[in-house]
Amino acid sequence: MYGRKDQARGAEGTFLWLMEEIGELAAEVRGDNHAALQAEFADVLAWLATLANVMDVDLNQALLDKYGVGCPGCLKSPCACSDSEKP
Amino acid sequence: MYGRKDQARGAEGTFLWLMEEIGELAAEVRGDNHAALQAEFADVLAWLATLANVMDVDLNQALLDKYGVGCPGCLKSPCACSDSEKP
């Protein structure tokens, strides 16, 4: 949606925008406005996708490669790892 | 996949995990290992989705509500806002 501007901004500049949205998400996590919280989640995801695009990463494929089989630890979904294990 | 552990951790604890993954993503943005970079994008997205779940936010719906019509500024995709405007 913003391809030309995104490429001009570059990875470092795009990361800063992602961080700004992470800060706004933090504020809404502390708040009690569910609609505003939902909108901030959308903004963080949009900037994460933008950063992935700028860096030639397919976000959907990344998720499938790492979590497509279930938990990377026990390979099950839901996760059956011991409670003492990460995460 | 991790529902029971996620609820026990709560929003604040889950946000801290998201921040840890953001830090790891930052390290890979600076690096040159594309596979590791892709894996960190997956981890950040996974923790973002986890935080959304913990806070009763539908991440897909959030994205549709905010960006489903295109750019929220000009309502077009690709965005046709002036270069001087955010973002």
Backbone of each chain as nested JSON, in Angstrom:
{
  "chains": [
    {"id": "A", "residues": [
      {"number": 1, "name": "MET", "atoms": {"N": [0.833, -1.218, 0.0], "CA": [0.0, 0.0, 0.0], "C": [0.867, 1.268, 0.0]}},
      {"number": 2, "name": "TYR", "atoms": {"N": [2.05, 1.161, 0.645], "CA": [2.942, 2.316, 0.765], "C": [4.329, 2.037, 0.175]}},
      {"number": 3, "name": "GLY", "atoms": {"N": [4.376, 1.144, -0.828], "CA": [5.647, 0.627, -1.322], "C": [6.726, 1.649, -1.627]}},
      {"number": 4, "name": "ARG", "atoms": {"N": [6.368, 2.699, -2.343], "CA": [7.391, 3.66, -2.766], "C": [7.97, 4.402, -1.563]}},
      {"number": 5, "name": "LYS", "atoms": {"N": [7.109, 4.888, -0.68], "CA": [7.586, 5.586, 0.512], "C": [8.418, 4.663, 1.401]}},
      {"number": 6, "name": "ASP", "atoms": {"N": [7.98, 3.389, 1.494], "CA": [8.666, 2.444, 2.369], "C": [10.098, 2.215, 1.909]}},
      {"number": 7, "name": "GLN", "atoms": {"N": [10.29, 2.02, 0.613], "CA": [11.63, 1.763, 0.101], "C": [12.533, 2.973, 0.339]}},
      {"number": 8, "name": "ALA", "atoms": {"N": [11.966, 4.165, 0.189], "CA": [12.757, 5.376, 0.382], "C": [13.19, 5.527, 1.838]}},
      {"number": 9, "name": "ARG", "atoms": {"N": [12.349, 5.048, 2.762], "CA": [12.619, 5.193, 4.192], "C": [13.711, 4.237, 4.644]}},
      {"number": 10, "name": "GLY", "atoms": {"N": [13.752, 3.035, 4.05], "CA": [14.758, 2.039, 4.394], "C": [14.433, 1.283, 5.667]}},
      {"number": 11, "name": "ALA", "atoms": {"N": [15.259, 0.27, 5.968], "CA": [15.0, -0.61, 7.106], "C": [15.118, 0.131, 8.436]}},
      {"number": 12, "name": "GLU", "atoms": {"N": [16.187, 0.904, 8.603], "CA": [16.386, 1.575, 9.89], "C": [15.263, 2.568, 10.164]}},
      {"number": 13, "name": "GLY", "atoms": {"N": [14.905, 3.359, 9.178], "CA": [13.83, 4.329, 9.352], "C": [12.493, 3.656, 9.621]}},
      {"number": 14, "name": "THR", "atoms": {"N": [12.254, 2.552, 8.948], "CA": [11.003, 1.817, 9.142], "C": [10.96, 1.195, 10.537]}},
      {"number": 15, "name": "PHE", "atoms": {"N": [12.123, 0.725, 11.011], "CA": [12.189, 0.167, 12.369], "C": [11.804, 1.24, 13.396]}},
      {"number": 16, "name": "LEU", "atoms": {"N": [12.237, 2.461, 13.187], "CA": [11.881, 3.53, 14.124], "C": [10.372, 3.76, 14.16]}},
      {"number": 17, "name": "TRP", "atoms": {"N": [9.73, 3.71, 13.006], "CA": [8.264, 3.847, 12.975], "C": [7.605, 2.698, 13.724]}},
      {"number": 18, "name": "LEU", "atoms": {"N": [8.137, 1.487, 13.539], "CA": [7.603, 0.33, 14.27], "C": [7.723, 0.562, 15.778]}},
      {"number": 19, "name": "MET", "atoms": {"N": [8.866, 1.108, 16.196], "CA": [9.067, 1.357, 17.63], "C": [8.1, 2.416, 18.155]}},
      {"number": 20, "name": "GLU", "atoms": {"N": [7.821, 3.427, 17.349], "CA": [6.851, 4.451, 17.767], "C": [5.494, 3.799, 18.014]}},
      {"number": 21, "name": "GLU", "atoms": {"N": [5.1, 2.902, 17.121], "CA": [3.804, 2.235, 17.281], "C": [3.812, 1.269, 18.468]}},
      {"number": 22, "name": "ILE", "atoms": {"N": [4.97, 0.645, 18.72], "CA": [5.091, -0.236, 19.898], "C": [4.851, 0.594, 21.168]}},
      {"number": 23, "name": "GLY", "atoms": {"N": [5.377, 1.814, 21.18], "CA": [5.164, 2.688, 22.338], "C": [3.693, 3.046, 22.508]}},
      {"number": 24, "name": "GLU", "atoms": {"N": [3.024, 3.312, 21.406], "CA": [1.589, 3.627, 21.475], "C": [0.79, 2.399, 21.919]}},
      {"number": 25, "name": "LEU", "atoms": {"N": [1.232, 1.218, 21.472], "CA": [0.572, -0.016, 21.924], "C": [0.735, -0.175, 23.438]}},
      {"number": 26, "name": "ALA", "atoms": {"N": [1.946, 0.087, 23.928], "CA": [2.206, -0.014, 25.378], "C": [1.245, 0.882, 26.154]}},
      {"number": 27, "name": "ALA", "atoms": {"N": [1.043, 2.097, 25.651], "CA": [0.143, 3.037, 26.336], "C": [-1.276, 2.468, 26.391]}},
      {"number": 28, "name": "GLU", "atoms": {"N": [-1.716, 1.85, 25.316], "CA": [-3.083, 1.307, 25.28], "C": [-3.206, 0.012, 26.087]}},
      {"number": 29, "name": "VAL", "atoms": {"N": [-2.098, -0.748, 26.18], "CA": [-2.119, -1.939, 27.039], "C": [-2.395, -1.507, 28.482]}},
      {"number": 30, "name": "ARG", "atoms": {"N": [-1.863, -0.358, 28.859], "CA": [-2.078, 0.168, 30.205], "C": [-3.459, 0.806, 30.359]}},
      {"number": 31, "name": "GLY", "atoms": {"N": [-4.087, 1.182, 29.253], "CA": [-5.358, 1.903, 29.302], "C": [-6.571, 0.992, 29.347]}},
      {"number": 32, "name": "ASP", "atoms": {"N": [-7.747, 1.584, 29.093], "CA": [-8.982, 0.793, 29.14], "C": [-9.898, 1.072, 27.944]}},
      {"number": 33, "name": "ASN", "atoms": {"N": [-9.298, 1.531, 26.836], "CA": [-10.056, 1.812, 25.621], "C": [-9.812, 0.668, 24.626]}},
      {"number": 34, "name": "HIS", "atoms": {"N": [-10.76, -0.246, 24.547], "CA": [-10.532, -1.453, 23.745], "C": [-10.419, -1.15, 22.257]}},
      {"number": 35, "name": "ALA", "atoms": {"N": [-11.188, -0.171, 21.768], "CA": [-11.124, 0.178, 20.342], "C": [-9.76, 0.78, 20.001]}},
      {"number": 36, "name": "ALA", "atoms": {"N": [-9.261, 1.642, 20.883], "CA": [-7.938, 2.242, 20.658], "C": [-6.855, 1.173, 20.729]}},
      {"number": 37, "name": "LEU", "atoms": {"N": [-7.01, 0.239, 21.654], "CA": [-6.057, -0.874, 21.769], "C": [-6.029, -1.68, 20.477]}},
      {"number": 38, "name": "GLN", "atoms": {"N": [-7.21, -1.999, 19.962], "CA": [-7.296, -2.776, 18.729], "C": [-6.62, -2.036, 17.574]}},
      {"number": 39, "name": "ALA", "atoms": {"N": [-6.828, -0.735, 17.505], "CA": [-6.227, 0.061, 16.421], "C": [-4.705, 0.068, 16.52]}},
      {"number": 40, "name": "GLU", "atoms": {"N": [-4.179, 0.09, 17.739], "CA": [-2.716, 0.08, 17.893], "C": [-2.126, -1.27, 17.497]}},
      {"number": 41, "name": "PHE", "atoms": {"N": [-2.841, -2.354, 17.795], "CA": [-2.388, -3.669, 17.32], "C": [-2.297, -3.656, 15.792]}},
      {"number": 42, "name": "ALA", "atoms": {"N": [-3.296, -3.06, 15.138], "CA": [-3.285, -2.996, 13.674], "C": [-2.075, -2.207, 13.183]}},
      {"number": 43, "name": "ASP", "atoms": {"N": [-1.768, -1.101, 13.859], "CA": [-0.633, -0.27, 13.442], "C": [0.695, -1.002, 13.611]}},
      {"number": 44, "name": "VAL", "atoms": {"N": [0.849, -1.694, 14.736], "CA": [2.097, -2.444, 14.953], "C": [2.242, -3.519, 13.886]}},
      {"number": 45, "name": "LEU", "atoms": {"N": [1.167, -4.243, 13.613], "CA": [1.237, -5.309, 12.607], "C": [1.526, -4.723, 11.224]}},
      {"number": 46, "name": "ALA", "atoms": {"N": [0.922, -3.567, 10.928], "CA": [1.157, -2.939, 9.623], "C": [2.628, -2.543, 9.462]}},
      {"number": 47, "name": "TRP", "atoms": {"N": [3.209, -1.979, 10.532], "CA": [4.619, -1.579, 10.434], "C": [5.558, -2.778, 10.445]}},
      {"number": 48, "name": "LEU", "atoms": {"N": [5.168, -3.844, 11.142], "CA": [5.971, -5.074, 11.113], "C": [5.975, -5.648, 9.695]}},
      {"number": 49, "name": "ALA", "atoms": {"N": [4.8, -5.651, 9.057], "CA": [4.692, -6.152, 7.678], "C": [5.486, -5.257, 6.727]}},
      {"number": 50, "name": "THR", "atoms": {"N": [5.446, -3.951, 6.982], "CA": [6.195, -3.008, 6.152], "C": [7.694, -3.268, 6.255]}},
      {"number": 51, "name": "LEU", "atoms": {"N": [8.164, -3.443, 7.491], "CA": [9.592, -3.721, 7.698], "C": [9.985, -5.025, 7.003]}},
      {"number": 52, "name": "ALA", "atoms": {"N": [9.114, -6.034, 7.105], "CA": [9.388, -7.311, 6.429], "C": [9.492, -7.092, 4.924]}},
      {"number": 53, "name": "ASN", "atoms": {"N": [8.57, -6.321, 4.368], "CA": [8.606, -6.052, 2.926], "C": [9.894, -5.352, 2.526]}},
      {"number": 54, "name": "VAL", "atoms": {"N": [10.266, -4.344, 3.306], "CA": [11.474, -3.576, 2.995], "C": [12.704, -4.493, 3.013]}},
      {"number": 55, "name": "MET", "atoms": {"N": [12.663, -5.527, 3.901], "CA": [13.816, -6.413, 4.049], "C": [13.657, -7.73, 3.278]}},
      {"number": 56, "name": "ASP", "atoms": {"N": [12.698, -7.766, 2.354], "CA": [12.499, -8.956, 1.504], "C": [12.208, -10.218, 2.312]}},
      {"number": 57, "name": "VAL", "atoms": {"N": [11.416, -10.067, 3.369], "CA": [10.977, -11.222, 4.15], "C": [9.48, -11.402, 3.914]}},
      {"number": 58, "name": "ASP", "atoms": {"N": [9.081, -12.648, 3.606], "CA": [7.675, -12.995, 3.451], "C": [7.161, -13.368, 4.843]}},
      {"number": 59, "name": "LEU", "atoms": {"N": [6.385, -12.467, 5.454], "CA": [5.965, -12.631, 6.843], "C": [5.134, -13.9, 7.022]}},
      {"number": 60, "name": "ASN", "atoms": {"N": [4.276, -14.18, 6.065], "CA": [3.444, -15.382, 6.145], "C": [4.304, -16.649, 6.095]}},
      {"number": 61, "name": "GLN", "atoms": {"N": [5.271, -16.652, 5.184], "CA": [6.159, -17.813, 5.072], "C": [7.007, -17.964, 6.331]}},
      {"number": 62, "name": "ALA", "atoms": {"N": [7.439, -16.836, 6.874], "CA": [8.242, -16.873, 8.1], "C": [7.477, -17.573, 9.21]}},
      {"number": 63, "name": "LEU", "atoms": {"N": [6.207, -17.221, 9.344], "CA": [5.368, -17.814, 10.39], "C": [5.165, -19.309, 10.138]}},
      {"number": 64, "name": "LEU", "atoms": {"N": [4.904, -19.669, 8.882], "CA": [4.712, -21.084, 8.542], "C": [5.976, -21.892, 8.804]}},
      {"number": 65, "name": "ASP", "atoms": {"N": [7.135, -21.346, 8.399], "CA": [8.395, -22.068, 8.559], "C": [8.683, -22.343, 10.032]}},
      {"number": 66, "name": "LYS", "atoms": {"N": [8.36, -21.355, 10.894], "CA": [8.732, -21.523, 12.311], "C": [7.646, -22.204, 13.138]}},
      {"number": 67, "name": "TYR", "atoms": {"N": [6.376, -21.875, 12.868], "CA": [5.291, -22.372, 13.717], "C": [4.27, -23.238, 12.982]}},
      {"number": 68, "name": "GLY", "atoms": {"N": [4.522, -23.517, 11.712], "CA": [3.556, -24.264, 10.91], "C": [3.297, -25.676, 11.419]}},
      {"number": 69, "name": "VAL", "atoms": {"N": [4.302, -26.255, 12.087], "CA": [4.133, -27.626, 12.592], "C": [3.62, -27.641, 14.031]}},
      {"number": 70, "name": "GLY", "atoms": {"N": [3.427, -26.472, 14.623], "CA": [3.043, -26.382, 16.03], "C": [4.182, -25.755, 16.814]}},
      {"number": 71, "name": "CYS", "atoms": {"N": [4.227, -25.988, 18.095], "CA": [5.298, -25.458, 18.944], "C": [6.649, -25.97, 18.437]}},
      {"number": 72, "name": "PRO", "atoms": {"N": [7.633, -25.072, 18.191], "CA": [8.933, -25.531, 17.697], "C": [9.654, -26.432, 18.693]}},
      {"number": 73, "name": "GLY", "atoms": {"N": [9.249, -26.383, 19.976], "CA": [9.896, -27.208, 20.987], "C": [9.397, -28.646, 20.967]}},
      {"number": 74, "name": "CYS", "atoms": {"N": [8.066, -28.823, 21.093], "CA": [7.5, -30.172, 21.211], "C": [6.794, -30.61, 19.924]}},
      {"number": 75, "name": "LEU", "atoms": {"N": [6.692, -29.699, 18.947], "CA": [6.032, -29.981, 17.66], "C": [4.546, -30.296, 17.821]}},
      {"number": 76, "name": "LYS", "atoms": {"N": [3.954, -29.855, 18.927], "CA": [2.526, -30.089, 19.146], "C": [1.774, -28.759, 19.265]}},
      {"number": 77, "name": "SER", "atoms": {"N": [0.462, -28.798, 18.947], "CA": [-0.405, -27.652, 19.13], "C": [-1.747, -28.141, 19.66]}},
      {"number": 78, "name": "PRO", "atoms": {"N": [-2.125, -27.79, 20.915], "CA": [-1.406, -26.871, 21.793], "C": [-0.096, -27.458, 22.303]}},
      {"number": 79, "name": "CYS", "atoms": {"N": [0.792, -26.545, 22.666], "CA": [2.118, -26.892, 23.171], "C": [2.01, -27.837, 24.371]}},
      {"number": 80, "name": "ALA", "atoms": {"N": [2.874, -28.868, 24.376], "CA": [2.881, -29.829, 25.482], "C": [4.208, -29.812, 26.226]}},
      {"number": 81, "name": "CYS", "atoms": {"N": [4.993, -28.725, 26.036], "CA": [6.26, -28.599, 26.759], "C": [5.98, -28.457, 28.255]}},
      {"number": 82, "name": "SER", "atoms": {"N": [6.951, -28.807, 29.053], "CA": [6.846, -28.616, 30.5], "C": [6.675, -27.135, 30.83]}},
      {"number": 83, "name": "ASP", "atoms": {"N": [5.952, -26.83, 31.895], "CA": [5.737, -25.442, 32.292], "C": [7.05, -24.732, 32.62]}},
      {"number": 84, "name": "SER", "atoms": {"N": [8.082, -25.491, 32.945], "CA": [9.354, -24.873, 33.324], "C": [10.129, -24.401, 32.106]}},
      {"number": 85, "name": "GLU", "atoms": {"N": [9.691, -24.806, 30.909], "CA": [10.435, -24.448, 29.707], "C": [9.932, -23.153, 29.088]}},
      {"number": 86, "name": "LYS", "atoms": {"N": [10.807, -22.506, 28.338], "CA": [10.443, -21.321, 27.579], "C": [9.376, -21.691, 26.575]}},
      {"number": 87, "name": "PRO", "atoms": {"N": [8.345, -20.864, 26.372], "CA": [8.133, -19.586, 27.047], "C": [7.236, -19.739, 28.26]}}
    ]},
    {"id": "B", "residues": [
      {"number": 1, "name": "MET", "atoms": {"N": [-1.967, -21.916, 20.558], "CA": [-0.982, -22.98, 20.735], "C": [-0.464, -23.031, 22.178]}},
      {"number": 2, "name": "TYR", "atoms": {"N": [-0.4, -21.822, 22.806], "CA": [0.147, -21.732, 24.159], "C": [-0.864, -21.134, 25.138]}},
      {"number": 3, "name": "GLY", "atoms": {"N": [-2.178, -21.33, 24.843], "CA": [-3.233, -20.622, 25.563], "C": [-3.118, -20.589, 27.074]}},
      {"number": 4, "name": "ARG", "atoms": {"N": [-2.897, -21.755, 27.676], "CA": [-2.921, -21.814, 29.134], "C": [-1.746, -21.023, 29.737]}},
      {"number": 5, "name": "LYS", "atoms": {"N": [-0.546, -21.214, 29.185], "CA": [0.619, -20.459, 29.68], "C": [0.43, -18.962, 29.461]}},
      {"number": 6, "name": "ASP", "atoms": {"N": [-0.16, -18.61, 28.311], "CA": [-0.322, -17.195, 27.982], "C": [-1.225, -16.498, 28.983]}},
      {"number": 7, "name": "GLN", "atoms": {"N": [-2.331, -17.114, 29.317], "CA": [-3.264, -16.493, 30.258], "C": [-2.601, -16.324, 31.622]}},
      {"number": 8, "name": "ALA", "atoms": {"N": [-1.809, -17.315, 32.015], "CA": [-1.145, -17.249, 33.315], "C": [-0.126, -16.106, 33.355]}},
      {"number": 9, "name": "ARG", "atoms": {"N": [0.498, -15.821, 32.211], "CA": [1.54, -14.793, 32.146], "C": [0.948, -13.385, 32.207]}},
      {"number": 10, "name": "GLY", "atoms": {"N": [-0.252, -13.218, 31.612], "CA": [-0.921, -11.922, 31.635], "C": [-0.375, -10.971, 30.595]}},
      {"number": 11, "name": "ALA", "atoms": {"N": [-1.029, -9.793, 30.458], "CA": [-0.677, -8.829, 29.417], "C": [0.712, -8.231, 29.641]}},
      {"number": 12, "name": "GLU", "atoms": {"N": [0.992, -7.818, 30.863], "CA": [2.295, -7.171, 31.119], "C": [3.446, -8.151, 30.866]}},
      {"number": 13, "name": "GLY", "atoms": {"N": [3.326, -9.365, 31.364], "CA": [4.373, -10.358, 31.162], "C": [4.54, -10.713, 29.698]}},
      {"number": 14, "name": "THR", "atoms": {"N": [3.437, -10.778, 28.986], "CA": [3.492, -11.102, 27.563], "C": [4.129, -9.956, 26.776]}},
      {"number": 15, "name": "PHE", "atoms": {"N": [3.838, -8.723, 27.191], "CA": [4.45, -7.563, 26.529], "C": [5.977, -7.615, 26.677]}},
      {"number": 16, "name": "LEU", "atoms": {"N": [6.449, -8.028, 27.834], "CA": [7.903, -8.129, 28.033], "C": [8.521, -9.154, 27.076]}},
      {"number": 17, "name": "TRP", "atoms": {"N": [7.844, -10.276, 26.863], "CA": [8.335, -11.264, 25.903], "C": [8.364, -10.67, 24.501]}},
      {"number": 18, "name": "LEU", "atoms": {"N": [7.319, -9.926, 24.152], "CA": [7.292, -9.273, 22.838], "C": [8.498, -8.335, 22.69]}},
      {"number": 19, "name": "MET", "atoms": {"N": [8.8, -7.593, 23.756], "CA": [9.934, -6.657, 23.696], "C": [11.258, -7.394, 23.538]}},
      {"number": 20, "name": "GLU", "atoms": {"N": [11.382, -8.544, 24.189], "CA": [12.609, -9.335, 24.039], "C": [12.793, -9.74, 22.575]}},
      {"number": 21, "name": "GLU", "atoms": {"N": [11.687, -10.149, 21.946], "CA": [11.769, -10.565, 20.54], "C": [12.027, -9.367, 19.627]}},
      {"number": 22, "name": "ILE", "atoms": {"N": [11.482, -8.21, 19.995], "CA": [11.763, -6.986, 19.226], "C": [13.263, -6.691, 19.256]}},
      {"number": 23, "name": "GLY", "atoms": {"N": [13.877, -6.887, 20.416], "CA": [15.322, -6.681, 20.53], "C": [16.1, -7.639, 19.648]}},
      {"number": 24, "name": "GLU", "atoms": {"N": [15.664, -8.891, 19.616], "CA": [16.336, -9.883, 18.769], "C": [16.134, -9.548, 17.292]}},
      {"number": 25, "name": "LEU", "atoms": {"N": [14.947, -9.03, 16.962], "CA": [14.698, -8.6, 15.58], "C": [15.642, -7.454, 15.205]}},
      {"number": 26, "name": "ALA", "atoms": {"N": [15.81, -6.503, 16.129], "CA": [16.705, -5.368, 15.874], "C": [18.11, -5.865, 15.561]}},
      {"number": 27, "name": "ALA", "atoms": {"N": [18.576, -6.86, 16.317], "CA": [19.919, -7.401, 16.086], "C": [20.026, -7.994, 14.683]}},
      {"number": 28, "name": "GLU", "atoms": {"N": [18.981, -8.68, 14.249], "CA": [19.025, -9.312, 12.919], "C": [18.834, -8.292, 11.8]}},
      {"number": 29, "name": "VAL", "atoms": {"N": [18.116, -7.2, 12.079], "CA": [17.992, -6.116, 11.085], "C": [19.383, -5.56, 10.79]}},
      {"number": 30, "name": "ARG", "atoms": {"N": [20.222, -5.506, 11.822], "CA": [21.588, -5.015, 11.648], "C": [22.502, -6.059, 11.017]}},
      {"number": 31, "name": "GLY", "atoms": {"N": [22.128, -7.328, 11.092], "CA": [22.996, -8.403, 10.62], "C": [22.833, -8.732, 9.152]}},
      {"number": 32, "name": "ASP", "atoms": {"N": [23.354, -9.876, 8.738], "CA": [23.264, -10.271, 7.332], "C": [22.838, -11.728, 7.17]}},
      {"number": 33, "name": "ASN", "atoms": {"N": [22.156, -12.274, 8.177], "CA": [21.668, -13.658, 8.11], "C": [20.17, -13.637, 7.818]}},
      {"number": 34, "name": "HIS", "atoms": {"N": [19.821, -13.866, 6.552], "CA": [18.417, -13.695, 6.149], "C": [17.499, -14.72, 6.805]}},
      {"number": 35, "name": "ALA", "atoms": {"N": [17.986, -15.958, 7.006], "CA": [17.158, -16.991, 7.642], "C": [16.883, -16.633, 9.102]}},
      {"number": 36, "name": "ALA", "atoms": {"N": [17.898, -16.123, 9.787], "CA": [17.719, -15.717, 11.187], "C": [16.783, -14.518, 11.268]}},
      {"number": 37, "name": "LEU", "atoms": {"N": [16.924, -13.594, 10.32], "CA": [16.03, -12.429, 10.267], "C": [14.586, -12.884, 10.101]}},
      {"number": 38, "name": "GLN", "atoms": {"N": [14.356, -13.805, 9.166], "CA": [12.999, -14.303, 8.922], "C": [12.429, -14.953, 10.185]}},
      {"number": 39, "name": "ALA", "atoms": {"N": [13.254, -15.722, 10.898], "CA": [12.797, -16.409, 12.113], "C": [12.416, -15.395, 13.196]}},
      {"number": 40, "name": "GLU", "atoms": {"N": [13.148, -14.284, 13.274], "CA": [12.823, -13.274, 14.292], "C": [11.521, -12.548, 13.95]}},
      {"number": 41, "name": "PHE", "atoms": {"N": [11.271, -12.317, 12.663], "CA": [9.972, -11.757, 12.265], "C": [8.847, -12.674, 12.724]}},
      {"number": 42, "name": "ALA", "atoms": {"N": [9.05, -13.994, 12.561], "CA": [8.028, -14.959, 12.985], "C": [7.802, -14.867, 14.489]}},
      {"number": 43, "name": "ASP", "atoms": {"N": [8.893, -14.747, 15.242], "CA": [8.765, -14.678, 16.703], "C": [8.037, -13.409, 17.139]}},
      {"number": 44, "name": "VAL", "atoms": {"N": [8.371, -12.285, 16.537], "CA": [7.695, -11.031, 16.9], "C": [6.206, -11.129, 16.586]}},
      {"number": 45, "name": "LEU", "atoms": {"N": [5.886, -11.653, 15.407], "CA": [4.473, -11.78, 15.033], "C": [3.755, -12.747, 15.978]}},
      {"number": 46, "name": "ALA", "atoms": {"N": [4.419, -13.824, 16.349], "CA": [3.807, -14.803, 17.262], "C": [3.505, -14.169, 18.613]}},
      {"number": 47, "name": "TRP", "atoms": {"N": [4.448, -13.361, 19.135], "CA": [4.209, -12.729, 20.44], "C": [3.197, -11.605, 20.335]}},
      {"number": 48, "name": "LEU", "atoms": {"N": [3.156, -10.925, 19.201], "CA": [2.122, -9.896, 18.995], "C": [0.74, -10.546, 18.987]}},
      {"number": 49, "name": "ALA", "atoms": {"N": [0.62, -11.68, 18.306], "CA": [-0.658, -12.404, 18.263], "C": [-1.022, -12.928, 19.648]}},
      {"number": 50, "name": "THR", "atoms": {"N": [-0.007, -13.369, 20.381], "CA": [-0.247, -13.858, 21.744], "C": [-0.773, -12.735, 22.628]}},
      {"number": 51, "name": "LEU", "atoms": {"N": [-0.127, -11.572, 22.551], "CA": [-0.576, -10.429, 23.355], "C": [-2.008, -10.043, 22.979]}},
      {"number": 52, "name": "ALA", "atoms": {"N": [-2.298, -10.065, 21.681], "CA": [-3.666, -9.758, 21.236], "C": [-4.656, -10.757, 21.829]}},
      {"number": 53, "name": "ASN", "atoms": {"N": [-4.296, -12.031, 21.799], "CA": [-5.185, -13.053, 22.356], "C": [-5.424, -12.823, 23.845]}},
      {"number": 54, "name": "VAL", "atoms": {"N": [-4.341, -12.554, 24.556], "CA": [-4.449, -12.336, 26.003], "C": [-5.366, -11.15, 26.301]}},
      {"number": 55, "name": "MET", "atoms": {"N": [-5.356, -10.151, 25.394], "CA": [-6.146, -8.937, 25.622], "C": [-7.473, -8.949, 24.86]}},
      {"number": 56, "name": "ASP", "atoms": {"N": [-7.89, -10.098, 24.387], "CA": [-9.175, -10.238, 23.692], "C": [-9.299, -9.341, 22.468]}},
      {"number": 57, "name": "VAL", "atoms": {"N": [-8.199, -9.228, 21.721], "CA": [-8.227, -8.482, 20.455], "C": [-8.07, -9.483, 19.317]}},
      {"number": 58, "name": "ASP", "atoms": {"N": [-8.943, -9.367, 18.31], "CA": [-8.849, -10.184, 17.102], "C": [-7.928, -9.439, 16.133]}},
      {"number": 59, "name": "LEU", "atoms": {"N": [-6.711, -9.968, 15.992], "CA": [-5.682, -9.251, 15.229], "C": [-6.089, -9.077, 13.765]}},
      {"number": 60, "name": "ASN", "atoms": {"N": [-6.699, -10.101, 13.201], "CA": [-7.137, -10.031, 11.814], "C": [-8.219, -8.954, 11.638]}},
      {"number": 61, "name": "GLN", "atoms": {"N": [-9.173, -8.95, 12.571], "CA": [-10.238, -7.95, 12.504], "C": [-9.675, -6.544, 12.704]}},
      {"number": 62, "name": "ALA", "atoms": {"N": [-8.702, -6.429, 13.599], "CA": [-8.075, -5.127, 13.853], "C": [-7.477, -4.564, 12.566]}},
      {"number": 63, "name": "LEU", "atoms": {"N": [-6.789, -5.446, 11.829], "CA": [-6.152, -5.021, 10.58], "C": [-7.204, -4.631, 9.539]}},
      {"number": 64, "name": "LEU", "atoms": {"N": [-8.257, -5.429, 9.444], "CA": [-9.328, -5.141, 8.478], "C": [-10.027, -3.827, 8.81]}},
      {"number": 65, "name": "ASP", "atoms": {"N": [-10.301, -3.619, 10.096], "CA": [-11.015, -2.405, 10.502], "C": [-10.211, -1.147, 10.166]}},
      {"number": 66, "name": "LYS", "atoms": {"N": [-8.876, -1.233, 10.352], "CA": [-8.072, -0.017, 10.151], "C": [-7.578, 0.144, 8.723]}},
      {"number": 67, "name": "TYR", "atoms": {"N": [-7.184, -0.979, 8.083], "CA": [-6.561, -0.879, 6.764], "C": [-7.327, -1.603, 5.658]}},
      {"number": 68, "name": "GLY", "atoms": {"N": [-8.51, -2.141, 5.981], "CA": [-9.259, -2.909, 5.002], "C": [-9.683, -2.111, 3.782]}},
      {"number": 69, "name": "VAL", "atoms": {"N": [-9.861, -0.807, 3.957], "CA": [-10.292, 0.033, 2.831], "C": [-9.109, 0.64, 2.099]}},
      {"number": 70, "name": "GLY", "atoms": {"N": [-7.876, 0.379, 2.57], "CA": [-6.687, 1.002, 1.995], "C": [-6.069, 1.929, 3.015]}},
      {"number": 71, "name": "CYS", "atoms": {"N": [-5.296, 2.888, 2.556], "CA": [-4.684, 3.866, 3.461], "C": [-5.782, 4.607, 4.241]}},
      {"number": 72, "name": "PRO", "atoms": {"N": [-5.69, 4.669, 5.591], "CA": [-6.725, 5.376, 6.365], "C": [-6.77, 6.865, 6.052]}},
      {"number": 73, "name": "GLY", "atoms": {"N": [-5.694, 7.401, 5.469], "CA": [-5.666, 8.832, 5.147], "C": [-6.431, 9.14, 3.871]}},
      {"number": 74, "name": "CYS", "atoms": {"N": [-6.048, 8.472, 2.766], "CA": [-6.631, 8.789, 1.456], "C": [-7.637, 7.729, 0.993]}},
      {"number": 75, "name": "LEU", "atoms": {"N": [-7.741, 6.625, 1.759], "CA": [-8.657, 5.514, 1.423], "C": [-8.298, 4.834, 0.1]}},
      {"number": 76, "name": "LYS", "atoms": {"N": [-7.04, 4.987, -0.323], "CA": [-6.599, 4.34, -1.561], "C": [-5.464, 3.347, -1.282]}},
      {"number": 77, "name": "SER", "atoms": {"N": [-5.336, 2.341, -2.175], "CA": [-4.226, 1.4, -2.106], "C": [-3.743, 1.121, -3.523]}},
      {"number": 78, "name": "PRO", "atoms": {"N": [-2.51, 1.527, -3.899], "CA": [-1.508, 2.135, -3.027], "C": [-1.901, 3.542, -2.58]}},
      {"number": 79, "name": "CYS", "atoms": {"N": [-1.339, 3.915, -1.444], "CA": [-1.582, 5.232, -0.848], "C": [-1.266, 6.356, -1.831]}},
      {"number": 80, "name": "ALA", "atoms": {"N": [-2.159, 7.345, -1.868], "CA": [-1.952, 8.496, -2.756], "C": [-1.812, 9.796, -1.976]}},
      {"number": 81, "name": "CYS", "atoms": {"N": [-1.513, 9.694, -0.681], "CA": [-1.281, 10.884, 0.139], "C": [-0.019, 11.605, -0.361]}},
      {"number": 82, "name": "SER", "atoms": {"N": [0.054, 12.876, -0.074], "CA": [1.247, 13.657, -0.39], "C": [2.449, 13.092, 0.36]}},
      {"number": 83, "name": "ASP", "atoms": {"N": [3.639, 13.196, -0.242], "CA": [4.866, 12.695, 0.399], "C": [5.145, 13.412, 1.712]}},
      {"number": 84, "name": "SER", "atoms": {"N": [4.598, 14.596, 1.887], "CA": [4.869, 15.363, 3.098], "C": [4.045, 14.864, 4.289]}},
      {"number": 85, "name": "GLU", "atoms": {"N": [3.066, 14.015, 4.0], "CA": [2.197, 13.544, 5.07], "C": [2.705, 12.258, 5.703]}},
      {"number": 86, "name": "LYS", "atoms": {"N": [2.292, 12.034, 6.949], "CA": [2.577, 10.784, 7.63], "C": [1.947, 9.613, 6.873]}},
      {"number": 87, "name": "PRO", "atoms": {"N": [2.617, 8.502, 6.718], "CA": [3.966, 8.225, 7.201], "C": [5.006, 8.527, 6.132]}}
    ]}
  ]
}
